[in-house]
Amino acid sequence: MTATQNEPLLRVAADIGGTFTDVALEDGAARFTAKVLTTSQAPEEGVLEGLAAALGKAGKTIADIDVFLHGTTLATNALIERKGAKLAFVTTGGFRDVLETGYEKRFEQYDVFMDRPPPLVPRYLRLTVTERIAADGTVLTPLDESALVSMIPTLKAENVEAVAIGFLHSYVNAAHEQRARDVLAEHLPGVAITTSAEVSPEIREYDRFSTACANAYVQPLMAGYLGRLSTAMKTQGFSGALLLMMSGGGLTTLETAQRLPIRLVESGPAGGAILASHIARENELDEVLSFDMGGTTAKICLIADGVPERARVFEVARAYRNLKGSGWPVRIPVIEMVEIGAGGGSIARVDAMQRITVGPDSAGSAPGPACYGRGGTHATVTDANLALGRLNAARFAGGSFNLDVGKANAAVAGAVGEPLGLSDEWAAAGISEIVEENMANAARVHAIERGRTIDRHVMIAFGGAAPLHATRLANKLGIRRVAVPKGAGVGSAIGFLRAPVSYQVVRSQQQNLVRADLDTVNAMLTTMEIEAREIVTPGAPGAFFDVSREVDLRYVGQGHELTVPVPLGVVGDGDIKGLIAAFEKQYRAHYGLIIPDMEIEALTWSVTVASQPVNTMATPSLSGAADAAPVGVRSLFEPLRGGGEEIPEYWRDDLAPGQAIVGPAFIAEDDTTTVVDRGWRVSVDNRGYLQLERMDDV
């Protein structure tokens, strides 16, 4: 279906998580959502099931969809679990061990048993050829094509499924990598080939080689999955646009996603950050803490003036949790956040020191928490929440299945209660306390590392589990205001619907700013913008696009850079002075000083082209409605009061703008439940968001 000029587009988004697959559908001012268990062995089946559920509520079919937006954790999980393709790496002679030596430093200085994550490519499949390009792009030694041909029998004998090519200084001249790709492709049909200059054309060979290997490692898996999903949807009548969410917060085309799947590794969490940023701008909030807790992980992101923190490098598969340097660097645009193994499915146990621990491992969707009744026996955060009375067993996940309170109590008792001599309720309260403190500690550290005062922030809570814990987490952090948007349980999927179609092109070109060759700089920036537009235009035909540019600057001789914006248009001498001033201002803010008379150089330039985001949802007006009426009461165990009490439960769809409730209370909806603790007051604003405010110190 293609919407006419007067009809709104039917837009649908799907987010595959480790436990649940979430779907959000918007048809003009109407929204319909669905939450189904992730089908890990065939993820497209869960997506199609969720689509059918949401479309059924809307009275539509898959043929009616104009735009389908998708994000997934499949690439991330493949890297962490090392379940990608059998991979070979072809590099410049003498550099086969770059992937192993890395930065040539220890990330844990005093641990004599320190383990690095093993490279994605074993040494016997790291092959070299004779070639050399200088740092200025000059060819010093021609590519030995015969060496490439001679390695073909080895690659075939080893049943290699993907090849990454990374040559020295290819970011400035990719000719040798491109020729090597063509030679190998001719002899290895069906084998995925990635060049480092294509996936990450930036200086620093370890980061570039690591990114190329990660992309090649997940490419067969992701290309196959995306192809199956696209085919299955088309078979059912879908003929609209299919766009994929990227880790940097933008959408891209199916072709680009299949070619560069590494850009999707944090696509689900990025959708949540985009939603929180959208809400921050709607409510004119300067400082926001985005709190996204799903079935497997919790994600925390800091947002300033409606913009999430961004970076161009992050690590995957860390050998030491939360320890920088212990994973593989991936140099791609990404929204900066902290992610920990603290979700509804996180497993609780008592360790050798008689302490309750939670996560980072998860029960996932199969078998899932014990209360799912699908064969799981581990006690999880969801089991603890059910035992405490925070969940309605009959209406979990929109009533798609009932939770088993008996199995939850038994699992909590076996894992925590019996080892510590605690009753079921106190054991469950201990699990809840630990997971909340884990999240609070991660948020504190994340804020401190960025020089932010966390209690000044407004929390935006979403994801299936976040509203259950939001007010308790806010109490720990000293936060006095929490917002829970409509459709919070499928927040990341809704975030996809708010994201622009965008793409960032990055190029490393080292230039001394005082003596910069501006003709070369301007030509490069123009070429980069054209490349970005070619990628985004098919995904947003007829849209208006915004262009932004940045450059990484440093003092000559330093090893780290600061990023400053580059004005649009032709860069002239006046703009160079502005870049220097912006760098010095940022340098002083970071380090408390500047270095007089030290020259500044540019290292890496980036251009981002993004469509203007769409928001089709109408904003209702305040109704001045009467007091809200509960639909019933449920028993809640409250540790601070030492026992259970009857708490009123409200159905969120029954609440109208202007209504207010004083905690304690439950506000239930299809995809989550908001627990309003004692000492908190909640009101419904004109967008239908729950605005929770702490009434006094608790």
WOFEN-V221674 format. One record per backbone hydrogen bond with DSSP energy under -1.0 kcal/mol. CO is the residue of the C=O (numbers start at 1). NH is the residue of the N-H. E is the energy in kcal/mol with one decimal. If there is no record, write none. Layout:
CO_NH_E ; CO_NH_E
//
This chain:
4_7_-1.1 ; 10_66_-2.3 ; 10_67_-1.8 ; 11_26_-3.0 ; 12_69_-3.0 ; 13_24_-2.5 ; 14_71_-2.2 ; 15_22_-2.7 ; 19_38_-2.6 ; 20_17_-2.2 ; 21_36_-2.4 ; 22_15_-2.8 ; 23_34_-2.3 ; 24_13_-2.8 ; 25_32_-2.4 ; 26_11_-2.3 ; 27_30_-1.7 ; 30_27_-2.6 ; 32_25_-3.1 ; 34_23_-2.7 ; 36_21_-3.5 ; 38_40_-1.1 ; 42_45_-2.1 ; 43_47_-1.8 ; 44_48_-2.5 ; 45_49_-2.2 ; 46_50_-2.6 ; 47_51_-2.6 ; 48_52_-2.4 ; 49_53_-1.9 ; 50_54_-2.5 ; 51_55_-3.0 ; 52_56_-2.1 ; 53_57_-1.7 ; 54_58_-1.6 ; 55_60_-2.6 ; 61_64_-1.7 ; 62_65_-1.2 ; 66_241_-2.6 ; 67_12_-2.6 ; 68_243_-2.7 ; 69_14_-2.3 ; 70_245_-3.1 ; 71_16_-2.2 ; 73_77_-2.9 ; 74_78_-2.3 ; 75_79_-1.8 ; 76_80_-2.6 ; 77_81_-3.0 ; 78_83_-2.3 ; 86_161_-2.3 ; 86_162_-1.6 ; 88_164_-2.6 ; 89_127_-2.8 ; 90_166_-2.7 ; 91_129_-1.9 ; 92_95_-2.0 ; 95_98_-1.4 ; 97_101_-2.7 ; 98_102_-2.2 ; 101_104_-2.5 ; 108_111_-1.1 ; 111_114_-1.6 ; 122_125_-1.8 ; 123_126_-1.7 ; 125_89_-2.6 ; 127_91_-2.5 ; 129_93_-2.2 ; 130_144_-2.0 ; 132_140_-2.2 ; 132_141_-2.3 ; 134_137_-1.9 ; 138_134_-3.3 ; 141_132_-2.1 ; 143_145_-1.2 ; 145_149_-2.1 ; 146_150_-2.1 ; 149_152_-1.2 ; 151_155_-2.1 ; 152_156_-2.5 ; 153_157_-2.7 ; 154_158_-2.0 ; 155_160_-2.2 ; 156_159_-1.4 ; 161_192_-1.9 ; 162_88_-1.9 ; 163_194_-2.5 ; 164_90_-2.7 ; 165_196_-2.5 ; 167_170_-1.5 ; 169_172_-1.2 ; 169_173_-1.1 ; 174_178_-2.5 ; 175_179_-2.3 ; 176_180_-2.5 ; 177_181_-2.4 ; 178_182_-2.0 ; 179_183_-2.3 ; 180_184_-2.5 ; 181_185_-2.7 ; 182_186_-1.6 ; 183_187_-1.0 ; 184_188_-1.8 ; 188_191_-1.8 ; 192_163_-2.9 ; 194_165_-2.9 ; 195_199_-1.7 ; 196_200_-2.5 ; 200_202_-2.7 ; 201_508_-1.3 ; 204_208_-2.0 ; 205_209_-3.2 ; 206_210_-2.7 ; 207_211_-2.2 ; 208_212_-2.3 ; 209_213_-2.4 ; 210_214_-2.4 ; 211_215_-2.4 ; 212_216_-2.4 ; 213_217_-2.4 ; 214_218_-1.5 ; 215_219_-1.2 ; 217_85_-2.9 ; 218_222_-2.8 ; 219_223_-3.0 ; 220_224_-2.1 ; 221_225_-2.4 ; 222_226_-3.0 ; 223_227_-2.0 ; 224_228_-2.3 ; 225_229_-2.7 ; 226_230_-2.5 ; 227_231_-2.4 ; 228_232_-2.7 ; 229_233_-2.4 ; 230_234_-2.4 ; 231_235_-2.4 ; 232_236_-1.2 ; 233_238_-2.6 ; 234_237_-1.6 ; 241_68_-3.2 ; 243_70_-1.8 ; 244_252_-2.5 ; 246_249_-1.8 ; 247_335_-2.0 ; 250_246_-3.0 ; 251_502_-1.7 ; 252_244_-3.0 ; 253_257_-2.2 ; 254_258_-2.4 ; 255_259_-1.7 ; 256_260_-3.0 ; 260_263_-1.8 ; 261_264_-2.3 ; 262_265_-1.3 ; 263_247_-3.1 ; 264_267_-2.1 ; 266_270_-1.8 ; 267_271_-1.6 ; 268_272_-1.3 ; 269_273_-1.9 ; 270_274_-2.2 ; 271_275_-2.1 ; 272_276_-2.4 ; 273_277_-2.2 ; 274_278_-2.3 ; 275_279_-2.4 ; 276_280_-2.3 ; 277_281_-2.1 ; 278_282_-2.3 ; 279_283_-2.3 ; 280_285_-2.8 ; 286_305_-2.7 ; 287_458_-2.1 ; 288_303_-2.7 ; 289_460_-2.3 ; 290_301_-1.7 ; 291_462_-2.3 ; 292_299_-3.4 ; 293_465_-2.5 ; 293_466_-1.3 ; 294_344_-2.6 ; 295_345_-3.2 ; 297_294_-2.4 ; 298_340_-2.3 ; 299_292_-2.7 ; 300_338_-2.5 ; 301_290_-3.2 ; 302_309_-1.6 ; 303_288_-2.5 ; 304_307_-1.7 ; 307_304_-2.1 ; 309_336_-2.6 ; 311_334_-2.8 ; 314_330_-2.9 ; 316_328_-2.4 ; 320_323_-2.1 ; 323_326_-1.7 ; 326_319_-2.4 ; 328_316_-1.9 ; 330_314_-1.8 ; 330_332_-1.2 ; 334_311_-3.0 ; 338_300_-2.6 ; 340_298_-2.3 ; 340_342_-2.3 ; 343_346_-1.4 ; 344_382_-2.9 ; 345_363_-2.5 ; 346_381_-1.2 ; 347_359_-2.7 ; 349_357_-2.9 ; 351_354_-2.0 ; 355_351_-2.5 ; 357_349_-2.1 ; 361_347_-2.3 ; 363_368_-1.8 ; 369_372_-1.6 ; 370_373_-1.7 ; 371_404_-2.4 ; 378_370_-1.2 ; 379_348_-3.2 ; 380_384_-2.1 ; 381_385_-2.6 ; 382_386_-2.3 ; 383_387_-2.5 ; 384_388_-2.0 ; 385_390_-2.3 ; 388_637_-2.8 ; 392_395_-1.4 ; 393_403_-2.3 ; 397_400_-1.2 ; 404_408_-1.8 ; 405_409_-2.7 ; 406_410_-2.2 ; 407_411_-2.3 ; 408_412_-2.5 ; 409_413_-2.5 ; 410_414_-2.5 ; 411_415_-2.3 ; 412_416_-2.4 ; 412_417_-2.1 ; 413_418_-3.6 ; 416_420_-1.7 ; 417_421_-1.1 ; 417_422_-2.7 ; 423_427_-2.5 ; 424_428_-2.4 ; 425_429_-2.5 ; 426_430_-2.0 ; 427_431_-1.9 ; 428_432_-2.3 ; 429_433_-2.5 ; 430_434_-2.2 ; 431_435_-2.3 ; 432_436_-2.2 ; 433_437_-2.2 ; 434_438_-2.6 ; 435_439_-1.9 ; 436_440_-2.4 ; 437_441_-2.7 ; 438_442_-2.0 ; 439_443_-2.3 ; 440_444_-2.6 ; 441_445_-2.5 ; 442_446_-2.3 ; 443_447_-2.3 ; 444_448_-2.7 ; 445_449_-2.6 ; 447_452_-2.8 ; 448_451_-1.8 ; 453_456_-1.4 ; 454_457_-1.7 ; 458_289_-2.6 ; 459_483_-2.9 ; 460_291_-2.9 ; 462_293_-1.8 ; 466_469_-1.2 ; 466_470_-1.3 ; 467_675_-1.8 ; 469_473_-2.6 ; 470_474_-2.7 ; 471_475_-2.0 ; 472_476_-1.6 ; 473_477_-1.7 ; 474_478_-1.1 ; 474_479_-1.9 ; 480_694_-2.4 ; 481_459_-2.2 ; 482_692_-3.5 ; 483_461_-2.4 ; 484_690_-2.7 ; 485_488_-1.1 ; 487_490_-1.9 ; 488_463_-3.9 ; 488_491_-1.7 ; 490_494_-1.9 ; 491_495_-2.3 ; 492_496_-1.7 ; 493_497_-1.1 ; 495_498_-1.1 ; 496_499_-1.0 ; 500_251_-2.2 ; 501_611_-2.7 ; 503_609_-2.1 ; 505_607_-2.4 ; 507_605_-3.3 ; 511_602_-3.5 ; 513_516_-1.1 ; 516_518_-1.3 ; 517_521_-2.1 ; 518_522_-2.9 ; 519_523_-2.1 ; 520_524_-2.3 ; 521_525_-2.5 ; 522_526_-2.2 ; 523_527_-2.2 ; 524_528_-2.4 ; 525_529_-2.1 ; 526_530_-2.1 ; 527_531_-2.3 ; 528_532_-2.3 ; 529_533_-2.6 ; 530_534_-2.1 ; 531_535_-1.1 ; 532_536_-2.1 ; 533_537_-2.5 ; 537_540_-1.1 ; 540_543_-2.0 ; 544_612_-1.8 ; 546_610_-2.8 ; 548_608_-3.1 ; 549_566_-2.9 ; 550_606_-2.6 ; 551_564_-2.4 ; 552_603_-2.7 ; 553_562_-2.6 ; 554_601_-3.0 ; 555_558_-2.4 ; 562_553_-3.1 ; 564_551_-2.3 ; 572_576_-1.7 ; 573_577_-1.8 ; 574_578_-1.7 ; 575_579_-2.4 ; 576_580_-2.3 ; 577_581_-2.2 ; 578_582_-2.5 ; 579_583_-2.4 ; 580_584_-2.5 ; 581_585_-2.1 ; 582_586_-2.1 ; 583_587_-3.0 ; 584_588_-2.3 ; 585_589_-1.9 ; 586_590_-1.9 ; 587_591_-2.9 ; 588_592_-2.4 ; 595_598_-1.5 ; 599_556_-2.5 ; 600_513_-2.1 ; 601_554_-1.9 ; 602_511_-2.2 ; 603_509_-1.9 ; 604_552_-2.9 ; 605_507_-2.7 ; 606_550_-2.2 ; 607_505_-2.8 ; 608_548_-2.4 ; 609_503_-1.6 ; 610_546_-3.7 ; 632_649_-3.1 ; 634_647_-3.4 ; 636_645_-1.8 ; 638_641_-1.2 ; 638_643_-1.3 ; 643_638_-2.7 ; 645_636_-2.7 ; 647_634_-2.7 ; 648_666_-2.4 ; 649_631_-2.9 ; 649_632_-1.1 ; 650_668_-2.9 ; 651_654_-2.0 ; 652_655_-1.6 ; 656_659_-2.1 ; 657_623_-1.1 ; 659_684_-2.3 ; 661_682_-3.2 ; 665_676_-3.0 ; 666_650_-2.8 ; 667_674_-2.8 ; 668_652_-3.2 ; 670_398_-2.2 ; 672_669_-2.0 ; 674_667_-2.2 ; 676_665_-1.8 ; 677_680_-1.6 ; 679_695_-3.1 ; 680_663_-3.1 ; 681_693_-2.9 ; 682_661_-3.1 ; 683_691_-3.1 ; 684_658_-3.0 ; 685_688_-1.8 ; 689_685_-2.3 ; 690_484_-2.6 ; 691_683_-2.0 ; 692_482_-2.6 ; 693_681_-2.7
//
